[in-house]
Amino acid sequence: MNDRQRKSELFEKYMNNSCTREEFDEFLRTIKDSDNFDDLDGAFKKQWEQAKHSQPVHAVNWDSIYQNIVMRLWAIKKARLRFKYITLLLIICGAALFLYPRYSKPTAVNYITRQTAAAKTKVVLLDDGTRVTLNANSSLRYPENFNSDKREVYLTGEAYFEVFHDADKPFVIHSGKLLTHVLGTTFTVSAYPGAASPLNVTVLTGKVAVKHEQANALAVLTRGQSATMNAGKSKFELTKLKNPEDAIAWIDDKLIFENADLKQVAAVLSNKYGVTINVLDDKVATQRITAIFQGQTLSGILKAVTKITHTRYTNTNNTYTITANSNNQLN
């Protein structure tokens, strides 16, 4: 390694804060004894370009600043100022490169929140062209403009996403402990609060990566695949749907239950209608039904469900309780 290469190497280590004490001393001696700063120009330029693009800094003319510092280096070289001023200038350069971007004031992000009421849905169009259909009792928080390198939104409840494809800006949905990462596809995310409602992602088209941050579980899904995380579990339960479009039947005010137990049915109805539905008996909770409901009231659905499962329900201040029918005790 020649002197020029060694100077460049020491300079890069100094700016990256990775040099040893001996290398630091060697670097200072090199600067002190040198009359030529050309050897450092390549390394200095490289560090400067990295700092320019490390994170967004607004209203800063980096090229002008760089040229100004280079001119000062030449002035120092010609005037042969004392070593302490050269060292001081290097410290200033390091601060300009690495501290200024770190402490510059970030751009304020203007967030918008859209919500839906019980038994209602809503379509939300995002800045990038993505279309989001919110299910009942759900909310979506999203930036007015996607200006960063990721498109991040925050969901509570359930929604159907038709994400506009942008390979340079991944689309990320934060929904409680669930993190869903896509480029451009169609899928549903269900993340209602409460242990009774499982977390679920179902893909209609494309590919989706979903992660449960607390359990550190990861799944990659393609069309027709569904990942469900139930309370207290550490792994996703993966299933393959015969008709993936059934996952968005709620858009047409349709509820589809396929071999679902009463506990699952109660959770879906609670979220849709904004009420509390309890299934007190474990034997009752495991009763299963297969049915389709469309455009019906909550009371109409509960009458049908309890008739199918030979149970009954009571209502006190919008709190519904499903129990075994006294005339047909479950074995």
N, C-alpha and C positions, 0 to 999 in steps of 0.2 A: 504494500500500500504506500503510495507516494504522499508527499506533504499535503498536496491539495485535497486528496481524498480523506486524509486524516483530519484536516481542518473541518471538512464538510461533515464527517461522521461525528466529531466532537460537538459541533454546533447543533446538529439534530438531537443528540442525546441531551444537550443542555436545554433546548427548547421543549423537549418532551419530558423533562424532569426525570430522566432515567440514568444519568451519568453518576459514576462513583465519585468519591471525594478526590481520588487520584486523577480521574479523568477531568474533573472540574478544574483542579489546579493546572493540569496540562493545558486545558483550553485557555485559561487566563494567560498563561505564559505565552501561548501561541499568538493570542491577540496582541499582547504587549510587544512582542518582538517582531510583529509583522508590519510591513509598510503597504501591503496589498490586500484589499478586501474583496477583490474579484473572486478569490477562491470560495468565498462564502455566499456568493450571489445566488447560485443554484439552490443551495440548501435553504437560504433565506426565502427565496421565492416559493419553494415547495411548502414550507411551513405557513407562509402567508396565505396561499391558496387554500390549504386545509382549513385554516381558521375562518376564511371567508364563508365557507360552505358548511361549517360545523353545525350552525343553528341560525335561524333567521335574525338578522339585525336590520333595523329599518333606518332609512335616511342616512346611510353611511356610504361615502364614496371611497371604497377600499383601494382602488387603483391610484387615486389621488394621494391617499395617505401613504401608500407604498412608495410612490415616486418621491414624495417629500422626505421620507426617512432615508431613501437611497441617496438623495442629494446631500442630506446631512452627513451621511457616512463619507461621501466624497470630500465634503468640506473638512471633516475631521482628518481625513487622510492627508489632504493637501496642507492643512495647517499644522499637522503633527502635534495635535494637542496631547496633553498628558493622559496617561493610561486610565486614570480614574474617570475621565469624561467618556472614554470609549466604553468602559464597563457600565457606566450609568446609562448610556444610550442603549446598550444591549438589554438592560433591565427594562427600560421604557418600551423597547420593541416587544419584549416578551409579554409585558402587561397589555400592550395594545392587541397582540395576537390572541391571547388566551383569557385574559380577565375581562376585557371589554364585552365580548359576546356573552360571556357568562352572566354579567351583571346588567346588561342592557335591558330596558323595560320591555316586556313582551306585549304584543298586540292584544288588546282586550277582545275577547270572543263574546259575541252576542248570541245567547242561547234562546231558543224558542221551545215552549212546552205545549203539546197538544194532548187533550184528554178525551175520553169517551165516558158516557154515562151507562147505567145499567141497560142491558138489552139493546144497545146502540153500537154501530160501527162508524168509522170515519176514515177517509182517505187523506193521506198527507203526502204532498209532493216536496221532495228535498231539492236543494240547490243543484245537485249533480244530475238530476233527472230520475233519481231513484223514487219509486212509488211504494208507500207503506200503507197497508190497510190495518187499522187498529181494531181489535176485538173489543167487546164490552168491558167496562171497568179497567181500562188500560191507559197508559200514558207514555208518550215518547218525548224525550228531551234531545234536541239536536242543535248544532250551530247554524246560524243564519246562512253562513257561507263556509264551505270547506276549503280553508286556506292552508292547512298543514299537509304533511306528507301522508296522513291517514284520514279516513272519513269515519269519525267515531260518533255513535249515538247511544242513548241510554233508554232502555225499555223496562217498564214495569207492566206486567200483564202478558198479553199475547198479541202478536202481529204477524202479518204476511208481508214479506219483503220481496220486491222485484228490483234488485240492485242493478244499477247501470254499470256496465263493465268499464273499468279503468285500471289497467295493469300497474300504473304508477302510484295509485292511491288505494290501498286495500280498504275494504269496508269492515268496520269492527262494531259489534253490538255488545254493549255491557248490559247484562240483565241479572242483577244480583250477583251470585257466585258464578254465573255462566258467562263465558266469553266466546263469541261466535265471530269467525274470521273468514271473509270471502273476497273475491275479486268482482264477480258479476254473476248472479244466479237468482233463482226463486226458491224460497223456503219459508218455513214458519218457525217462530220462536215463542214458546210458552213459558213464562216465568212469573206466575202470580205469587204474591207473598203468602206464607203459611205452609206448614209442613204437610197439609193434606193435598196440596197441589204439586205434583212432580214437575221438575224442569224437563223441557222437551224441545228438541229441534228436529224438524222433518224437512227433507229436501225434495223439491219437485223437479228442479232442473239444475244441472251444473254440479259443483262440488263445494262442500262446506267443511271447515275445520271447527270443531267445538271443544272447549276446554272447561272443566270444572276446577276453578282456581283453588278451592279449599281441599278437595279430594285429589287434586293434581291428575285427574283423569282426562284423557284425550281421545277423540274419535274423529275420523275423517269419513264424511258421508257423501254418497252420490244419489242419483234419482231413486226415489222410493224408499230410501233408508231413513230410519228414525232412531234417535238416541234419547233415552230417558234416564234421568237420575232421580231416584226416589230418596226421600228423607232417610238419613242414617246409613246410606250406601256409599261405597267408595269407587264404584265402577258404573259405567254407562250400561244400560240394557239396550242392546241393539236389535231392531226388528226390521223386517222387510214388508212394506205395504203392497197389497195387491192393486189398490187404487190410490196412488199418492194424493190425488185431488180431493179425497175425502178429508184430508187434514185441513182444508180451507172451506169445508162445507158451511162453516159458520158465516162466511161472507154472504151467503144466500139465506141467512137465518135458518139454517138447517143443522140439526144435531144428529150425529151418527154414533151410536154405541154398538160396538161389535164385541160380544162376550165380555162386557165390562162389568166389574162388580159394583155394588151399590155405593161403596166408598168413593170410587172414581166418578160415578154418576153425580153424587152429591157435591163433589168438588167442582165439577164442570158447571152444574146448575148454580152453585153459590157464586162463582165468578161471573157468570153471564148475567144473572139477575140482581147481583149486589145484595144478597141476603146470606144468612147463616143457615146451613142445613147440616144437622147432626145425625149420624147413625150410631145409636148407643150400643147396640148388641153386636158382638163379634160375629155371631152366626148370621145375623141379618146383613152385616156389612159384606159378607162373602157371597151373597146371592148375586147371580149374574144375569144380565139381560142383553139381548140383541134387538135394537130398535132404531127407527129413524123418526125424528120429530121435525116438523117445519111449520113456522108461523103460529105456534101454539103458545098459550100463556103458561106461566110457571105452574099454576094450580092444575091446568089440564095435563101437563107432563107428569106431575107428581101423582095424579090420580091413575094415569096409565102405568107408571113405574110400579106403584104399590100394588096395583091389581095383578101385574105380571109376576111380581115376587111374593105375592100373598102377605104383604105387610100393610101398615097404615101410617099416616102422618098426622101430626098436629101442628098448629101454627099459633105462636104467641109472640106478638110484637115483631113480626118478620123474622122470627127464629123458628125454623121448621125442625121437627124431630121425627125421624122414621124409626118405628119399632115393629116388633112382631105382632101380627094380628092375633088377638086373644082367642079368636075362634079357629085359627089355623097355626098352632104353635109349630115352630121349625124343629126338626129333629137334628 
